[in-house]
Structures are given as C-alpha cells and as structure tokens.
Amino acid sequence: MKRSDIDCFVAHQLSTWHEARSRHEALAGIETKTVNVNGVDWHVTFNPARSVSTKAKLDASSIKSRKCFLCKVNRPVEQVPLKWGEYEILVNPFPVFPGHLTIVQCNHENQLIVSRVDEFIDLAYELEGYTVFYNGAQSGASAPDHCHFQAVPEECLPIGRDYPFRRYYFTGDADKVKSQMRHVLATIPVEEGNEEPRINAAVHRRSDGSFEAVIVPRRAHRPSCYDEVGVSPGAIDMLGTIITTSRSDYDAVDSTLLSRIFSEVAIVDENPLLRVGIMTAPEIRYTLHGDYRQEGDTFIPLSSDCSFELEDVTIGVNFHWERKERQCFRGALQLMKVENGVTAVNIISVEDYLMSVISSEMSAEASPALLRAHAVISRSWVLAQLRHKGGLSCSVTSSEGETVKWYDHDDHVGFDVCADDHCQRYQGITRVTRQEARDAVMATRGEVMMSGSGLCDTRFSKCCGGAFEEFENCWEPVHYSYLTVARDLIPAGSLPDLRIEAAACDWIMARPDSFCARATPEILRQVLNDYDRDTVDFYRWEVNYTADELSAIVKERSGIDFGEILELLPLARGTSGRIYRLEIVGSKCTHIVGKELEIRKWLSRTHLYSSAFVPVKTDTGFTLFGAGWGHGVGLCQIGAAVMGASGYDYREILLHYFKDAEIKKLY
C-alpha cells in the first residue's frame, strides 16, 4: 500500500469521525521538550489524550472484567477497518503521531509476536513509509489480551539511532530479518508464567527495499516511580518519544528520571567513554557547532546533534599517504596543554567511535559482512586497550651491531588511543558517509572476540600477502593461539614453511592463490578510501633503488652511516615470509635491524609496504620484490573484503582469521 493511499485512508476516516479528528488535530499543539540521556536525545510530549493507554489497569482481574476495545463488536461504529489478511487496519483514535494506525488481529487472541514474525515484517512491507511496532503483553501493551501491532509514519519513529540500553538491531532482506528476529526471540529468557519474553519491537522498509528492525528486551513493564510519575514505556517511548499525560509528569521528566526509568524497565549496558587524541600543535583552530558547556579546558555538548571541527588534522603520519584535512567530530572536545603546544582530545562513546573507525579504515561502501567483521575486531581491540592501560608500548634492544625495535599502541599520555594508523584510523564523522557503517556497528553492538575469558588481541592489516604472520614476530615475544600461521584461503590447502629462505623467496616471487589475491578493482573500491587507492600493487609489488639512493635513505632513517649499501641479507623470517631480522652490509659497517616495522622504516622514506620481500642486487642498486601491505597479523582487510563479496558472513570471516576464538556479546 503506497504512502499516499494510507494518507487517503486516514483522511477519509477523520472526515467522518469527529472524535478521532479532534485528537489528531490537537497533536499540532501539544507541548514537547528534549531531554538528553547519556548523549542521546529523547523527545518528551505532553499528550493528555493518551491517558486511556498510559493509565490503563493491566492486572488480570481488570482485563477480565472489561470489554475488549479491540474486538470489532466493541469498537465505535465510526471506526471503519481496512482488511489485510487476518488483520484489520484501523485509525488509532488516541494518536501519538499523525497517521497513527492500529493493526488488529480479527480473532481475539493473546498478544504474542513469537509466532507472528512473518506478519510483522510483511506488514512493514505493506505499509510504505511507515514504521510498524509491537508492544509485548508486559511491555507497554494496553490490550495484552488481543493481538495487535501499531504503525506510525517512519519519520516519527526512526529506528537507526543509539540507545542507552540493550537492543538487537537487524538489517537485510525480509527473509534475513525474519530469521534474525526469530533467533533473538528464541534466545531471550522467558519469565515463569509468561508466554514470550518481555520486548518491544519495530521494523520499517527502506527506500531500497531492505528492512531495518530492532528488538528491545525489557526488565519490567512499568518503573517503580509509576505511581508518582505516570510514564508507562511502550515501543514509542523506548525508541525516542516519551509520552506524559499530566502537566506535573511532563515537568518532572528530566535526564536523571529517564536514566532511572530506563535502568528499571530496560537492560542498561556499558558503553564506555573513550579519550581519542586527535592532534597536537602549537595552536589548534576549532569551530563548535551547537550548544556546548565549558568546564575548564573541555567543551561538553548539550545535545546529540552538536559537533566540532578541527583544522589541519594530519592523517597517515609518516606513511606514503600523509596529508592534512579538516575533520568533524561528535562528543566532547578537550584542549589539553602539553609541553609542545596543545593536544585536542575527543571524548566519545566506544560505539560512536567505531562508526567512524570502520569508515576511516576503509570505504563505507564495503560489504555489510566486512563492515560488521571490522566493527567486532575494532571494538575488541579498543576495549582491550581500556582494560590494559600502561602496558609496554615499545621495546628497543641495542647492542653493538644490532638494533631490534618493536612498537605497540599504548604509549599515550592523556588519552587512550590516537586517531592515526598507530592505533586505528579515526577521522570523526567526516567519513561516516553511509547508513551501512552505522548498521554494522549497531548490528554487532557489544560483540567482541574472546579467547577463554580474555579479549583477543585483534590485529589487522591491509593485505597479508597470502599467509598469516604470528604475533611474536612483530611485537613482544608472546604467542597467541588464535593468531597462528595459515593460508588466506578456504579450504586452506598446503602452505610452505616460509621461515625457510628458499621457500619464502619462491612464495613471494610467485602469485599463489589466496583471498587477497582475488581482489578486483570493484572490490578495492569498496574496501579502500580514495587515498588508499593511490596504492594498487599491494599483493605483489616491487621497489627499485639505486645504490646511492638506498644508502642515503638508510642513513637518513637509521642515523647510521653505512657508506655504500652492499648487501641486504634476511636472517630470520616469520610464518608469512616477513623478515624480522635483516642484516645490512655497507662499505663502512654492518648492522642488523628488526623487527618488521623498523625494517620497513629503514628501507623507505615513508614505510615499505611490508617486510615480506626478496632483495635482489642489480647492476645499479637493489630491487625489492615484495608481498602484502602491513604486518600480516590477524584480519587481512582485503582478503576479508573478498570473502564478504563471495558470500561469507561476518562470523565466518572472523573465525577464518582468528582461529579457535569465540564471538561473544559483552553488552
């Protein structure tokens, strides 16, 4: 049914039903205000007509003694139904929004959605431009004895937003969303004596034909303060609009009261705040958009639509794509004085941070499976940083003739993580350009990779080069069972022992099949941001240096005068063929360097793509034949993109790259 047909149906009903028309017209004059709860805005309305629902007595004896107002024989004669299968579509005479509909099952049966998921989704397909919602028998339904749904124009009840409590979020075609909803409904505990879990649910059909749905599990029907403040939350309340029916109740609702109500009727989960260091400069130029409150050196937003801009933010520090950008951010801004100027710190929730990270790390046009996989590993990584602050961030072993250095992420003072590739690319809301990025974070909210009782160290790189590297060959000498050698392929097939020099040379100089070798230009456009697409030779590549050029680069980057570079000799390779001990022989001295990132730094004015290379001496200098882009540990972003495009779901992708790990929901 087209939106215009629904509008005509509503208009015709109101033209012949004075009582309903007067209440619909009164909506234009109802009083509203905005209350912010944990950074999320809620609309609060003063709508006295809704007291018939909000104040309804729902004990068993009251329900048994009253006539069911949804049964046809008890409805007003003016209320003319529109038949839809075993249901009747009605104009709601006590509306919350214009065009408010009630969809009533013809038979008088209890309010249950478990066996009616198909009808719920199909109804969203039928009602173009409407959000269909469901109040469970003990979660806001004023007629728990008669099965019904409700629907309002989709602009009145948006689903794709954050909430300060647990919810399950789904997107996809009708069959996929139906399957996901059934699965979740089967996993939510059912209290003794009840027929289904306490829930609210909502769904609508997007303009592209896909569906967006949400389930909110409930602890209780009404909060303990209900007798003092008559807020009885149903789906509309839980999804963004609080309904009050008296002036005193309306005035009483503030952020403190709403937080208390949600903590009692919903399942409030942790969504930790994160301090992200964006930039340090002698002076920082910034612009605030919206209303902020200043507390010392920190600007705190007063509503969820506030944002701030920073000028000249450097991205890709010391890498080949380094450049400056103007970037925009949500959350709070702290301007922290430091020895060499001012550091801008963005204080933001982990879930909001992730929406930017997965778009900053790759194009927001990536497949849903890849975006969801990346949301899980990025969440796992950042929560691990919050749990294990103060660990060893860098190790340098220097002796006569050898330098071994490795870098990790937790060496920041004054903030938890930085915004560049040293940690995870975070470029604010500048690159949250498509709904798919939000969907990925919301659909996986709270999901992490676990090994036993601990969070996995979920590393990732652009391209493994066909084989996975092990953690200890890049960072501290610790072995993780879930970060182990394997081929980037399903089924994996055989993999040579790439720690052996001859095997590594053969592997790198060839082009063995793997997921990351199969990337097409179309897939790369989905995976890589514009500046990453400057690099096209990621799987197998070569770099040519003259002897003078290489000698100058190594001297500049290492601080050691080798004279003329005569030989590059791999001494130790890891499981992907990456060199982690390299001997550099010069006319003046010989020196050994490690681990992989330090090797990449010494051999390039930016960073060599990877340390999986074969050095070949030429008449004029050296050619480095290489494989992969980055350290090769954990998830291979380009390989995962190919998997997503090939039909693997995000769980299959994660368990391919993190062997024997588990995906668990923390909150």
Phi, psi and omega in degrees: 000123182290154181303321180296325178291322177296316180300320179295318178300313180297314182299319180295318178299314183291334180289338182247002185229091188299316184299314179293321181299319182296324179287323177294319179294328181293340180300331182295338183249007182288150183276140179224157173212168180246133178236133182259128178238112179052043177084003181244130182278137172240136174271135178245128182243149174251102188227084185303331183296338183280001181299335179299330178266312185298323183264006183299138175277128189240012175288159187301319183291322179294318180294320182293326186276343182263159173283142180286115184284356176263343177291143187302321184292341182256000182275155177300145181295334180287342185277097185267126183274159170246118187286136174216098182058233180270017182233162173235131179267126185233150169282128181285122182283352179235070192284151168265324179229157173302141179077016182295124181245152169239131182247110192252133173291140184296322179274148178278095180228154184301154178290104180216131179256340188307318181267006184234025179299320180301313180297322180300311181288319180298325178295322177295327175293320184292320187264087182299132176077011180242149169260124178264136181224163186224130172254120178297163183304330178238034181218040175116350181286128177271352174230072184290350182265358181223118185296132180201156169242170173227164180209144177221160177307137188300332180290342179276338185222072179291141182264323187282070178220169179274157179222145179275033178205170184291139171206157178250130188240135185227144171218155178142192178284175187300313182297319181295314181293321177300313180298316181296319180293318178299318180299313182294317179300328180284341184261342179283129182300145177251125181291149180302131180094347178261157181266341180207167179295157171286116180210160159242153180213155177208153180206147169212159178264127180282170182295336179273003178094347177281169182244151176232127185219159179214143171238130177249110176288146185241149171269322188211160178284309182230150181283166181295338181272010187302322182292332179270318179233110191281057174265118181241089193293127168246197184299319181299317179295315184289342182254009170139347182230112180274131182257123172239153185238002176224154180299319182294321178294316180301315181292330185283337185285115174224184185297324180294314180294317180296320177301318179295316180299313180297323181293336181267323186261340180244183177252102184276124183249163175285131168229085193300152173274145184234141176256115184249120176282116185270311184198157172232134181205161176302325178215138181246127177263126184218158177226130177263133177245116183104187184266126179234152172250131181265127174234100183064239181264015185240135176254119186252125181291144180261355175209164187285348179265007176288152175207165174222153180245143174240136179270149170057048174278126180275130174244156180064044184304122178068009175257172187290346180257014184305136178195171179250146180219157163271129184233151183242143187222152167265176175083195183269155178240123172249131176253096190263123179288132178228175187301321184256023176140234183227137174251129175270122180243128176263122179258116191210156178290153181302317184294320177293322176303317184294327180300325176282319186302313185289337174277330179284324180288334182204175178294142175290357177272004179299162182296152177304322181297317180293316180298321179291319177300317181291326177299318181293315183287326178292321177295315180301315183295313186289326176293326176296323178295320180293326183281334187234054177291151173085010177285175181291126185258337185203142177229132178236124174244111181241130173219173180298116177091002181209137173230119176240121185221135172226154188239142172231191196260346195256043181255025184267146176244124178096349176206166187277314182219159175262175187262003186248186185297344174304325175246265173223142177298124178224114183236038174062212180268008180303323185246012171278081192259345183225153180299332182302325179295317177295318180303317184298317180289316182292322182290336182248016186314127176080354182280135181221166173266129182236147170232109189065232180262004184249152174291139176287149172274093192269078178285159175206156176217170184294313186209122182284339182087008176113344180216148184273141175268157177262148187306314189294344180274353179244329184230216184295156185283067178235134180258130175249127185295334182273352176246079188233165184296137174192166177268145181278072185196149173230121351294154191294323184069187184279151177226123177299160175282098187282001172284342178274129188302313182296318179295319179297317179298315179299317181297312184290322182284344176263186177227071182295153181291140174195168178301314185288346175280345186266005184296129176263165176305325179295317179293319179297325178294331177284328189270319192258139170292169183305315184287334175288333181286356170299334179261119181244344185253062189272327186283311173227132186214168174216148177231133181248131177233143164282163180298319180294319182297312181295319180298320180292318180297312182297320178297316181296318187275331183261336186080009181248132177270100180277351193073221176276130177289124182257323183213147167240113188241109175295127179256330181209132177240153176269190188289345177259002184090002179287134179282130173241359167220120183233130176264126177253120182254121178240172180290340181255329181200168175236138182213146177256137181231146176196169355270209194300318183291323178294323175298315180297324178292317184292332188259015179203150177287342172249261171215134171299145184306315176202171177264010173273085182217159175247115179277127180237123179280133180244180180296331184252348182171240183220146166242130176256115175266119189235170180223132172083174183218108182106191188280339176081008181266136176078220186288132173266111188298318182287321175298318178295325177296318177296319178299315179299318179290340181267002175102000176289142176273173188294330178291319177296321178298312182298317183284345172288319185270339179237088188295136174063014173274171179234149175260118182232154180260113180280325181205000000 
